[in-house]
Amino acid sequence: MSKTLALPLLAAASLAAAPALAGSPEPAPSEPVMQPAAPAPVASASPNWTGFYAGGQLGYANIDTNVPGLDGDGFIGGLTAGYDYDLGNWVIGAGLDYDWMDIGLGGGNTLDSVWRAKLRGGYKIGNGLLYGTGGYAEADVNTLGSDDGYFIGAGYEHAVMENFTVGGEVLYHEFDNFGGGGGPDVEATTVQVRGTFRF
């Protein structure tokens, strides 16, 4: 065989013996996608207290007078309503309360009800409001009629939902010369819990 024919045959045999390459080349590995870190939870802002509210309250009253044997205590309950205005860190407001009761004071005297016209001002603490309050009060005794006086006190209210709050309040009341004509001086302390819907 001539050299000129041998070289092309050798090259063809080499190609036939080489393994066949199937498919396309492997793709380059992709870089992992970096996910942004989840944002830290943002603390919820304190509630806005501006608006009307109405609700109910339940508690206990202790009645003292300057007449021996004319004292008493018992459960009370009633309604409350008012309006608050949010000034930022501070809240001011005005409202009305009415409490029913049936507290025997001795000698056939019974304290039947108390209503109040109140002002309050407080400082916001997170979702709560710590406040002081005071104003006008009128009490009704079955044998002596009604008489007016004043009250002062303090309380705390906490927003458990956007439109609902719960709280507690302690009030001190004073009625001098109850019923006139040398009537007894009456002091009343009330402790109540309440729930209010805000609008």
LOLUM-927702 format. One record per residue: z, y negated, x of N, C-alpha, C in turn; residue in one letter. Coordinates in steps of 0.001 Angstrom, whole numbers, plus 500000, padded with zeros to 6 digits. Layout:
N
ZYXZYXZYXA ...
***
This chain:
199
500000501186500862500000500000500000500000498785500883M 499188497804500501499114496618501328500325495757501127S 500622494900502125501787494028502074501638492993500980K 500404492573500713500217491553499686500530492081498315T 500389493398498058500710493982496753502171494385496688L 502748494762497821504139495232497831505106494126497497A 504927492937497936505879491842497712505996491489496234L 504883491346495488505061491041494070505712492162493321P 505449493459493671506078494575492975507561494624493243L 507995494316494467509410494313494826510155493224494054L 509532492082493900510168490978493165510307491334491706A 509317491996491108509382492380489699510453493427489484A 510596494387490413511625495411490284513010494808490382A 513182493850491248514501493198491392514897492501490102S 513950491859489470514256491165488214514585492146487104L 513902493292487098514157494287486058515527494913486239A 515974495076487489517272495686487743518432494752487487A 518210493464487494519300492484487286519783492555485852A 521118492437485583521629492477484189521112491327483388P 520817491617482144520326490565481252521477489685480826A 521286488382480747522293487420480308522021487088478852L 522987487395477984522799487139476549523581485910476141A 523053485237475157523760484089474570523725482876475458G 524436481873475000524487480609475731525739480572476580S 525796479656477515526991479573478368528235479217477546P 529474479646477994530742479356477304530958477851477236E 531379477328476034531649475876475975532905475538476754P 532942474339477231534115473885477991535310473792477049A 536494474247477488537660474178476595537967472733476189P 538237472561474853538524471197474379539975470834474679S 540217469555474915541574469085475205542391469046473914E 543686469397473966544509469357472734544605467938472181P 544578467848470831544664466540470185546135466135470122V 546433464963470594547821464465470592548123463829469237M 549146464383468500549566463817467211550586462717467459Q 550450461570466756551450460519466954552812460979466441P 553871460530467106555236460902466693555537460333465320A 556285461112464512556658460640463171557560459423463302A 557327458401462467558175457205462571559603457527462177P 560543456852462833561960457045462498562218456534461092A 563100457212460333563381456741458976563969455347458983P 563497454540458050563963453160457956565122453102456971V 566204452477457383567361452359456496566989451556455258A 567404452050454100567065451350452859567806450030452776S 567127449028452246567741447711452112568788447751451020A 569776446867451143570809446814450112570172446355448801S 570728446784447672570110446451446382570182444959446093P 569251444519445268569271443140444786570098443104443512N 571165442310443504572106442292442392571741441284441315W 570669440554441481570303439559440480569871440231439182T 570451439788438059570053440313436763571227440541435835G 570887440939434614571901441222433598572407442652433756F 573632442876433281574200444220433276575044444409432020Y 575233445673431630576091446013430489576562447442430673A 577794447713430231578325449055430395579666449230429725G 580353450290430128581647450625429555582693450807430632G 583967450748430233585064450880431181586230451609430527Q 587039452241431368588165453038430886589271452960431920L 590522452820431451591604452717432412592981452730431792G 593890452044432468595321452079432143595869450657432223Y 596808450323431339597441449011431342598958449161431339A 599622448305432084601081448243432104601495446842431654N 602344446764430609602731445494430009604221445248430261I 604539444083430812605925443656431036606143442319430350D 607339442122429790607705440840429180609096440433429658T 609455439205429323610797438724429678611819439039428585N 611447439870427625612349440292426548612683441765426765V 613969442120426921614325443527427130613822444417425991P 613264445550426355612771446494425372611405446181424805G 610770445116425298609454444730424779608389444968425863L 608365446179426377607424446570427424606673447825426976D 605585448113427656604839449320427311603702449575428265G 603063450722428118601893451061428929601063452080428166D 599813452208428566598931453148427897597495453003428345G 596645453843427760595226453848428098594487452727427369F 593453452224428031592598451192427439591141451546427724I 590245450974426960588820451189427188588014450147426449G 586840449851426960586048448827426298584672448661426870G 584128447473426663582756447135427037582750445957428000L 581720445894428825581545444786429747580070444404429805T 579800443116430004578420442627430134578449441327430916A 577336441024431582577291439779432342575995439605433085G 576015438650434017574831438323434815575292438011436233Y 574587438565437212574864438302438625573668437627439273D 573951436857440327572888436220441106573105436532442577Y 572101437131443211572176437557444605571764436409445523D 572671435999446423572408434893447351572070435382448757L 571897436663448924571666437228450255572792438185450581G 573763437716451382574938438533451656576002438394450572N 575900437342449776576896437053448756576294437158447362W 577159437469446397576749437575444997577752436810444146V 577247436009443198578108435327442241577664435727440834I 578593435638439880578228436030438534579259435626437506G 578907435855436248579797435569435119579617436678434096A 580687436958433329580585438038432364581668437983431312G 581599438934430385582566439095429303583024440548429267L 584333440754429026584902442088428826585640442110427496D 585630443275426856586472443470425675587080444861425744Y 588421444942425663589125446214425734589916446470424460D 589769447700423936590613448162422838591791448916423421W 592940448835422717594121449565423156595070449712421977M 596078450530422162597099450731421134598415450987421863D 598913449935422517600083450066423386601316449548422657I 602228450441422347603469450057421695604383449310422651G 604915448171422193605771447328423022607232447348422574L 607559448186421605608924448218421081609088447247419934G 610015447577419045610284446693417912609128446571416948G 608241447585416903607100447543415999605947446693416486G 606010446181417716604935445363418288603932446258419020N 602659445984418805601596446759419451600530445816419994T 600185446018421267599074445271421854597782445971421463L 596916445242420720595715445852420139594447445650420956D 594303444498421609593048444219422315593229443072423301S 592306443017424253592206441902425207590732441640425448V 590353440350425415588993440027425855589063438969426939W 588038438952427779588045438095428961586694437410429153R 586739436159429579585555435437430083585800435252431571A 584907435816432397585233435912433821584137435364434715K 584572434894435870583690434556436981584012435512438113L 583001435818438928583274436652440084582376436259441242R 582846436535442435582077436295443643582413437376444648G 581397437894445328581667438989446241580711439057447407G 581034439961448324580261440165449544579655441567449522Y 578368441664449868577662442945449856578014443759451100K 578337445040450871578619445981451952577722447193451716I 576584447252452405575632448343452171575151448318450733G 575346449411450007574968449484448594576096449066447665N 577150448495448212578303448115447407578549446623447391G 579428446223446477579819444827446333581335444766446195L 581989444109447154583430443887447113583641442466446607L 584415442298445520584470440990444885585870440626444403Y 586062439340444204587232438807443530586797438218442201G 587719438173441241587363437694439910588543436988439264T 588260436177438284589303435481437543588703434763436353G 589586434308435438589082433571434294590060433543433139G 589491433411431954590248433253430711590431434602430031Y 591621434818429449591880436056428710592572435725427401A 592307436521426379592989436400425095593439437784424652E 594734437904424313595301439175423881595736439075422430A 595742440224421754596121440264420341597232441294420143D 598359440824419562599497441689419224599633441698417705V 599836442887417135599797443021415679600794442120414952N 601966441870415549602998441078414862603015439613415280T 602406439294416421602482437928416960601151437197416920L 600087437883416519598772437260416527598183437261417928G 597276436341418181596594436273419479597094435085420281S 596968435201421571597371434119422465596460434155423679D 596265432992424300595385432922425462596184432774426740D 595556433199427812596158433135429129595078433203430188G 595420433715431354594453433806432445594624435144433153Y 593669435468433998593754436677434810593103436434436161F 593529437190437146592899437226438470592848438682438898I 591949438993439822591875440376440272590792440596441301G 590527441859441569589532442245442565588922443579442157A 587747443857442713587086445108442387586029445469443406G 585479446649443218584380447142444053583366447831443142Y 582087447532443361581007448124442572579982448718443527E 579485449916443210578565450613444103577311451043443346H 576146450735443921574874451112443306574566452566443646A 574667453462442657574357454877442882572896455187442585V 572254454343441775570821454416441523570316452978441437M 569012452829441337568433451486441330568985450638440190E 569207451236439030569637450472437861570985450920437300N 571796451597438115573097452046437614574147451914438701F 575299451344438341576396451170439279577685451743438704T 578568452137439590579920452536439206580898451707440028V 582100451528439497583059450721440229584448450807439651G 585344450071440269586722450001439827587230448576439948G 588247448250439142588741446877439094590227446872438753E 590975445998439410592397445791439136592581444327438745V 593210444090437584593401442729437084594868442480436739L 595316441272437042596647440826436640596492439707435604Y 597126439856434422597036438877433338598396438222433111H 598362436985432665599608436298432304599403435489431030E 600336435687430075600327434966428801601723434376428604F 601835433073428734603143432416428605603415432042427156D 604688432237426737605119431830425397604179432405424338N 604033433738424373603049434407423528603284434098422051F 602260433642421385602345433302419963603001431971419675G 603463431260420711604117429964420506605505430124419917G 606182429003419758607509429006419125608532429830419866G 608490429759421200609467430502421998609190431976422107G 607926432378421958607560433788422096607728434273423517G 607613435583423729607843436139425068606731435775426052P 607119435750427317606129435660428386605654437081428696D 604349437265428718603778438602428867602961438674430153V 603186439726430923602379440028432100601751441404431904E 600471441503432200599753442772432020598917443065433259A 599036444281433755598219444740434879597340445882434397T 596047445764434635595105446804434222594378447370435435T 594125448672435393593332449364436407592258450136435660V 590981449855435983589894450491435236588762450933436137Q 588048451974435698586784452381436305585686452057435292V 584484451824435805583395451415434897582056451923435385R 581135452004434466579743452286434771578880451261434075G 577885450704434776577049449664434182575578449926434471T 574754449638433483573307449643433627572859448228433949F 571943448093434896571475446773435323570015446613434914R 569677445404434455568344445136433912567605444116434768F 
***
